[in-house]
């Protein structure tokens, strides 16, 4: 019996250890009756912490399988259930195949500077599966660092001001982020800034009115361990710089000159068309001739005595007459005779026309005007 008493202390501590946390079965329990979950994956992206696995399927039982998740620290041998009392999330009887430790808040979850181990098993009534353990992880060492978020760019005269937020919040006493900006002119050579810790940067010495594309990357530095983890680049963003004072003046001058030249071309084209098609333009803009109202009425009704009325209304005083004389003289007397004829014609035009013409006049023709 003495050997049995010696063996009991060696066997009892493990039983007490796991029995206190509800993590292991006693030797008297039946062997596992369910297949274990497969393909455990720990997702550590920025501040997110989650464990996922493949579902357990049973061909002879249609009841839903639930899962239980436990964790422990590297400084302890005890396994603890992931429940709301300790972790703010309940993963003791999960119907889904994922346990998100930061589902309620990204500031929750396991301490990021501690080594954590996770394990999961399936349950169906009284039947359980073996525990399956995921590899150890430390958040700061193993997390995937995403790109900076909320990127905002402000164009300036020959510069770009880029603002953004960090991938996630970190305590300054434990870690900090350093940032890089990769930028280039459209179809140009890529350049990169020196590392900086502010959440904004001004890219200077850029060409005005040029399109620049850039990406931002974050790098996590652990203060005590002096370890860094490089993050992912952000999506490509492009923005055009604004014009400086000299460029704006050039634009104003070019616009004024261009407007003047355009007006000159338009006016010249109009003049050319008017001169080239002058007859057609006159035809378009000339009003057609109109028939007098009296003639139009006569044409509509020839029986009306409109013409007779017009003759009666007309007065001889309204008619003006000029007297033209045609005289033939010898050539040697042309100058004297021409002067004498003009004088005589002027005098005769002021005298009343009674009787026949005078004898000095060879011919007298009256022309109404």
Buried (B, 14 or more C-beta within 10 A) or exposed (E): EEEEEEEEEEEEEEEEBBEEBEBBBEEEEEEBEBEBBEEBEBBBBBBBBBBBBEEBEEEEEEEEBBBBBBBBBEEEEEBBBBBEEEBBBBBBEBEEBBBBBBBEEEEBBBEBBEBBBBBBBBBBEEBBBBBBEBEEBBBBBBBEBBBBBEBEBEBBEBBBBBBBEBBBEBEEEBBBBBBBBBBBBEEEEEEEBEEEEEBEBEBEEBEBBEEBBBBBBBBBBBEEEEEEBEBBBBEEBEBEBBBBEEBBEEEEEEEEEEEEEEEEEEEEEEEEEEEEEEEEEEEEEEEEEEEEEEEEEBEEEEEEEBEEEEEEEEEEEEEEEEBEBEBEBEEEEEEEBEEBBEEBBEEBEEEEEEEEEEEEBEEBEEEEE
